[in-house]
Amino acid sequence: MASLYVFCASLTLAIILTLVPAGYGNVEGDALIALRNSLSDPNNVLASWDQNLVDPCTWFHITCNQDSQVTRIDLARENLSGPLVPDLKELQNLQYMSIYGNQIDGSIPAEFGDLKSLLSLDLYENNISGTIPASLGKLNSLLFLRLNNNRITGSIPKEIADIPSLTVLDLSNNDLCGAVPPGLEHISTVHLENNPRLGQPCP
């Protein structure tokens, strides 16, 4: 009877697994599918992002480590438009987010401050608006923060100046206002030019 029970349990499990999509429950895959669904993709560069595949490591423009964890998103100059999504906070091993040179709009999700492994955040040359989230100051491993050539408003969060690892900060060609926070001198390369209201009180 015991062996019959084991056989029935195994058969039931096998049936369940065949009914569940292969990508089901993959948190990283779900996060990337949320991004795909948020974007307009006229050139179909995201066609390989199929939630029914085993994991996103087989998708174009995605790089994974040896443990099948997503470490890179490379979507530069792909004619994409639409907003970014807070779901990307689930990519806890993401080191490089390169989504520059598109028509990305909306604001930078505050949840990006939870991407604790991020080394480079490149969102320049888009149509991003809104303010810079102070939560980005939690990115203690961040080396490169490039948000230039967007439509970003508001002041520069003082938390950005407190990122110990930051070596390149480019916020040029936006519509920033307010005082420049102290502490930026420890950053090797800083570009703040072409922000006409920088140094003036924010409305």
C-alpha positions as CSV (number, residue, x, y, z in Angstrom):
1,M,0.0,0.0,0.0
2,A,2.9,2.4,0.8
3,S,4.4,1.9,-2.6
4,L,1.0,2.5,-4.3
5,Y,0.6,5.7,-2.3
6,V,4.1,6.9,-3.4
7,F,3.3,6.0,-7.0
8,C,0.0,7.9,-6.9
9,A,1.6,10.9,-5.3
10,S,4.3,11.0,-7.9
11,L,1.8,10.7,-10.7
12,T,-0.3,13.5,-9.3
13,L,2.8,15.8,-9.0
14,A,3.8,14.9,-12.6
15,I,0.4,15.9,-13.8
16,I,0.5,19.2,-12.0
17,L,3.9,20.0,-13.4
18,T,2.7,19.4,-16.9
19,L,-0.3,21.8,-16.4
20,V,1.7,24.6,-14.9
21,P,3.5,26.9,-17.5
22,A,7.3,26.4,-17.4
23,G,8.0,30.0,-16.3
24,Y,5.3,30.0,-13.6
25,G,6.6,31.2,-10.3
26,N,9.9,32.6,-11.7
27,V,9.9,36.0,-9.9
28,E,12.6,37.5,-12.1
29,G,10.8,36.3,-15.3
30,D,7.5,37.8,-14.0
31,A,9.2,41.1,-13.4
32,L,10.7,41.3,-16.9
33,I,7.3,40.3,-18.4
34,A,5.8,43.2,-16.5
35,L,8.4,45.5,-18.2
36,R,7.7,44.0,-21.6
37,N,3.9,44.6,-21.1
38,S,4.5,48.2,-20.1
39,L,6.6,49.1,-23.2
40,S,5.7,49.7,-26.8
41,D,8.1,47.6,-28.9
42,P,7.6,48.4,-32.7
43,N,10.7,46.5,-33.7
44,N,9.8,43.4,-31.7
45,V,13.2,43.3,-29.9
46,L,11.4,41.7,-26.9
47,A,9.8,38.9,-29.0
48,S,11.9,36.3,-27.2
49,W,10.6,37.4,-23.7
50,D,8.2,34.4,-23.4
51,Q,6.8,33.8,-19.9
52,N,6.3,30.1,-20.9
53,L,10.0,29.5,-21.2
54,V,11.9,27.9,-18.3
55,D,13.7,31.1,-17.2
56,P,14.6,34.5,-18.7
57,C,18.2,33.5,-19.2
58,T,17.3,32.3,-22.7
59,W,15.9,35.7,-23.7
60,F,17.7,38.2,-25.9
61,H,19.0,41.3,-24.2
62,I,19.2,39.5,-20.8
63,T,22.4,38.1,-19.2
64,C,22.4,35.7,-16.2
65,N,25.1,34.4,-13.9
66,Q,26.0,30.7,-13.4
67,D,23.1,30.4,-10.9
68,S,20.6,31.5,-13.6
69,Q,20.0,34.9,-11.9
70,V,19.5,38.0,-14.1
71,T,22.6,40.3,-13.9
72,R,22.1,42.5,-17.0
73,I,19.4,44.2,-19.0
74,D,20.7,45.6,-22.3
75,L,18.0,47.5,-24.2
76,A,19.9,50.5,-25.4
77,R,18.7,52.3,-28.6
78,E,15.9,49.8,-29.3
79,N,13.1,52.3,-30.1
80,L,11.2,51.4,-27.0
81,S,8.6,53.7,-25.4
82,G,6.5,53.6,-22.3
83,P,7.2,53.6,-18.5
84,L,9.5,51.6,-16.4
85,V,7.9,49.3,-13.8
86,P,8.5,48.9,-10.0
87,D,8.4,45.1,-10.5
88,L,12.1,45.2,-11.5
89,K,13.0,45.5,-7.8
90,E,12.7,41.7,-7.9
91,L,16.0,41.5,-9.8
92,Q,18.1,41.3,-6.7
93,N,21.3,40.3,-8.6
94,L,21.0,42.9,-11.3
95,Q,24.2,44.7,-11.8
96,Y,23.7,46.6,-15.1
97,M,20.5,48.3,-16.3
98,S,21.1,49.9,-19.7
99,I,17.9,51.3,-21.2
100,Y,19.3,54.5,-22.7
101,G,18.6,56.1,-26.0
102,N,14.9,55.2,-26.2
103,Q,11.7,57.1,-25.6
104,I,11.1,55.8,-22.1
105,D,8.7,58.1,-20.3
106,G,7.1,58.3,-16.8
107,S,9.2,58.5,-13.7
108,I,12.0,56.4,-12.1
109,P,10.3,54.0,-9.8
110,A,11.3,54.5,-6.1
111,E,11.6,50.7,-5.9
112,F,14.8,50.8,-7.9
113,G,16.5,51.7,-4.6
114,D,16.0,48.0,-3.7
115,L,18.3,46.8,-6.4
116,K,21.1,46.3,-3.9
117,S,23.5,44.7,-6.5
118,L,23.3,47.5,-9.1
119,L,26.6,48.8,-10.3
120,S,25.4,50.9,-13.3
121,L,22.0,52.6,-13.9
122,D,22.0,54.1,-17.4
123,L,18.7,55.7,-18.3
124,Y,20.0,58.7,-20.3
125,E,18.6,60.0,-23.6
126,N,14.9,59.2,-22.9
127,N,11.8,61.2,-22.0
128,I,11.8,60.4,-18.3
129,S,10.1,63.0,-16.1
130,G,9.4,63.3,-12.4
131,T,12.0,63.6,-9.7
132,I,15.1,61.5,-8.8
133,P,14.0,59.1,-6.0
134,A,15.9,59.6,-2.8
135,S,15.7,55.8,-2.4
136,L,18.5,55.6,-5.0
137,G,20.8,56.6,-2.2
138,K,20.4,53.1,-0.8
139,L,22.4,51.7,-3.8
140,N,25.7,51.3,-1.9
141,S,27.4,49.4,-4.7
142,L,26.5,51.9,-7.5
143,L,29.4,53.1,-9.6
144,F,27.6,54.9,-12.5
145,L,24.4,56.9,-12.4
146,R,23.6,58.4,-15.8
147,L,20.2,60.1,-16.1
148,N,21.3,62.9,-18.5
149,N,19.2,64.2,-21.4
150,N,15.8,63.6,-19.9
151,R,13.0,65.8,-18.5
152,I,13.7,65.2,-14.8
153,T,12.6,67.9,-12.4
154,G,13.0,68.7,-8.7
155,S,16.2,68.8,-6.7
156,I,19.1,66.5,-6.5
157,P,18.5,64.3,-3.4
158,K,21.3,64.6,-0.8
159,E,21.2,60.9,-0.5
160,I,22.8,60.6,-3.9
161,A,25.9,62.4,-2.6
162,D,26.1,59.8,0.2
163,I,26.6,56.8,-2.1
164,P,30.2,55.8,-1.2
165,S,31.0,53.9,-4.4
166,L,29.7,56.4,-6.9
167,T,32.3,57.4,-9.5
168,V,30.2,58.9,-12.3
169,L,27.1,61.1,-11.9
170,D,25.6,62.6,-15.0
171,L,22.4,64.6,-14.5
172,S,23.1,67.1,-17.3
173,N,20.4,68.4,-19.7
174,N,17.4,68.1,-17.4
175,D,15.3,70.6,-15.6
176,L,16.6,70.2,-12.1
177,C,16.3,73.0,-9.5
178,G,17.3,73.7,-5.9
179,A,20.7,73.7,-4.3
180,V,23.5,71.3,-5.3
181,P,23.9,69.0,-2.2
182,P,27.3,69.0,-0.5
183,G,29.4,65.9,-0.8
184,L,29.5,65.5,-4.6
185,E,33.2,66.3,-4.5
186,H,34.1,62.7,-3.7
187,I,32.6,61.6,-7.0
188,S,35.3,61.5,-9.8
189,T,33.1,62.7,-12.6
190,V,30.0,64.9,-12.2
191,H,28.0,66.5,-15.0
192,L,25.3,69.0,-14.0
193,E,25.4,71.4,-16.9
194,N,22.3,72.6,-18.8
195,N,20.0,72.5,-15.9
196,P,18.9,76.2,-16.2
197,R,17.1,76.3,-12.8
198,L,19.8,74.5,-10.8
199,G,20.8,76.7,-7.8
200,Q,17.4,78.4,-7.8
201,P,14.6,77.5,-5.4
202,C,12.3,74.8,-6.7
203,P,8.7,75.9,-7.2
